[in-house]
Amino acid sequence: MTDTRARLLLPFAITIAILAVSTSSIFIRFAQADGAPSLVIAALRMSIATVILMPFALTKHIDEIKRLTLNEILLGVFSGIFLALHFATWISSLEYTSVASSVVFVSTGPLWVALLSPFLLKEHLARTAIFGLILSLAGGTIIGLSDACVWESGLSCPALQDVLQGRAMWGNFLSLLGAFALTGYLIIGRKLRSGISLIPYIFMVYGIAAIALIVIMFASGNSPLGFAPKTYGWIFLLAVLPQLLGHSTFNWSLKYMPAAFVAITILGEPVGSAILAFFILNEIPTLVTIVGGALILSGIYLASRQPKP
């Protein structure tokens, strides 16, 4: 596919990717309701995605895989480890802190990508993109806090000391590590995708992530066996839609867009989740969620106005 044609497809592809990854929270919720631990869900998600990719990678792309240099393989290993750490730390953070705090901290990922890209990738965001990043971060923060703050004769939110102490502090730290891991995953992906086609890249990265998560899963005392067929069905859908369709489309776009912009578009996930939850779970979004979603979408639009190659 030529670069010109790919860039014309980018808006459509990014929209599909956002909707695909937005199903993640719904499938995870269904799997958890059936008793599957979060780390088991993450490990099986990456393992199934890798197994599905294997026939394509080892047949049509085997020659390219054999030509990978040691440097490319090492970077791919680091990218996979970063992806595994992103899932493991963010999911684990939910055991110690609130969903709201976890979402706020992990949503800082695009900020770190934007700050590091000029030094590691020589990519600088335009002013409109920076403003878009600020709007999207603000929208993500508003959505994250909407579950923690209530309106009782005025807006009431948890005290800052409750966020910055004890178990909550550890959970917030894990969530922040999840944001840093996502940063490494996207920056390395941007660097590698310029010279490696999509299937070999995601097969290598997803495979390494699967191995790392399997190790973490067993180290935590969990087992992938003994769940109902329906549970494995939800996890299979999680591997196919959010991972293979959603994450893989983001990885495809890394060849044509700055890593910071791809990171910003990932912030559209809670917006897509809210839309899908409305139709699938009959959950009506609050006014705060709608406002936060509008800021995120406005930020993504502004960031996409002048993407740099």
KAURBEL-V355911 format. One record per pair of residues at least 24 apart in sequence whose C-alpha atoms are under 7 Angstrom apart, sorted by the first residue. I is the first residue (numbers start at 1). J is the second residue. D is the distance in Angstrom with one decimal. If there is no record, write none. Layout:
i->{I:I}
j->{J:J}
d->{D:D}
//
This chain:
i->{7:13:17:17:17:17:17:18:18:18:18:18:19:20:20:20:20:21:21:21:21:22:22:22:22:23:23:24:24:27:27:27:30:31:31:31:34:38:39:39:40:40:40:40:41:42:43:43:43:43:44:45:45:45:45:46:46:46:46:47:47:48:48:49:49:49:49:50:50:50:53:54:57:57:57:61:65:72:75:76:76:77:77:79:79:79:79:79:80:80:80:80:81:81:81:82:82:82:82:83:83:83:83:84:84:84:85:85:86:86:86:86:87:89:89:89:89:90:90:90:93:93:93:93:94:96:96:96:96:97:97:97:97:100:100:100:100:101:101:102:102:103:104:104:104:105:105:105:106:106:106:106:107:107:107:107:108:108:109:109:109:109:110:110:110:112:113:113:113:114:123:126:128:128:129:129:129:132:132:132:132:132:133:133:133:135:135:135:136:136:136:136:136:139:139:139:139:140:140:140:142:143:143:143:146:146:186:187:189:189:190:190:190:193:193:194:198:202:256:257:257:257:258:258:261:264:265:267:268:268}
j->{256:249:245:246:247:249:250:246:266:268:269:272:272:241:242:245:246:241:242:246:269:269:270:272:273:242:273:238:242:234:235:238:234:231:234:235:231:91:88:217:217:222:223:224:235:87:210:213:214:217:235:235:236:238:239:206:209:210:239:207:210:236:239:239:240:243:244:203:206:207:203:203:199:200:203:200:200:192:188:204:205:205:208:184:185:188:189:205:205:206:208:209:208:209:212:181:182:184:185:181:182:185:209:209:212:213:178:181:178:179:181:182:178:174:175:177:178:174:175:178:171:172:174:175:171:167:168:170:171:167:168:171:172:144:145:147:148:144:172:172:175:144:140:141:144:172:175:176:175:176:178:179:137:140:179:267:137:179:179:180:182:183:260:263:264:183:183:259:260:260:258:306:302:303:302:303:304:298:299:300:302:303:264:299:303:295:296:299:267:295:296:299:300:292:293:295:296:267:292:296:292:288:289:292:288:289:259:259:251:254:254:255:259:254:255:255:252:248:309:307:308:309:308:309:303:300:300:296:296:297}
d->{6.9:6.7:6.5:4.1:6.9:5.8:6.6:6.6:6.6:6.1:5.6:6.5:5.4:5.4:4.8:6.4:4.8:6.9:4.0:5.0:6.3:4.8:6.6:5.1:4.5:6.3:6.3:6.1:5.6:5.6:6.9:6.0:6.8:5.2:5.8:6.7:6.1:6.5:6.6:5.6:6.1:6.8:7.0:5.8:6.4:6.7:5.7:4.9:5.4:6.9:7.0:6.0:6.8:6.2:4.7:6.0:6.7:4.8:6.6:7.0:5.0:6.8:6.1:5.2:6.6:7.0:6.3:6.0:5.9:5.5:6.2:7.0:6.1:5.8:6.7:6.5:6.2:7.0:6.7:6.4:5.6:6.4:6.1:6.7:4.8:6.0:6.9:6.1:4.2:6.0:4.9:4.5:6.5:5.5:6.5:4.8:6.6:6.1:5.4:6.5:6.4:5.8:6.0:4.6:6.2:5.8:6.6:6.1:4.2:6.9:5.0:5.7:6.9:5.2:6.1:6.5:5.3:6.2:4.8:5.0:4.2:6.5:5.3:5.5:6.7:5.3:5.4:6.8:4.6:6.7:4.4:4.8:6.4:4.3:5.2:5.9:6.1:6.6:6.6:5.9:5.4:5.4:6.7:5.1:5.4:6.6:5.7:5.2:5.2:5.4:5.9:4.5:7.0:6.6:6.7:6.9:7.0:6.1:4.4:6.3:6.3:5.8:5.9:4.8:5.5:6.4:5.3:6.9:5.3:4.9:6.8:7.0:5.8:6.1:5.8:3.7:7.0:6.9:3.6:6.0:5.0:4.9:6.3:5.8:6.8:5.5:6.2:5.0:6.9:5.8:4.0:4.8:6.8:3.9:6.0:4.9:5.0:6.8:6.3:6.7:5.4:6.8:5.2:5.4:6.3:6.8:6.0:6.0:6.8:6.7:5.0:6.3:5.9:6.5:5.2:5.4:6.0:6.9:6.2:6.6:6.6:5.7:6.4:6.5:6.5:6.4:5.8:6.9:6.4:6.8}
//
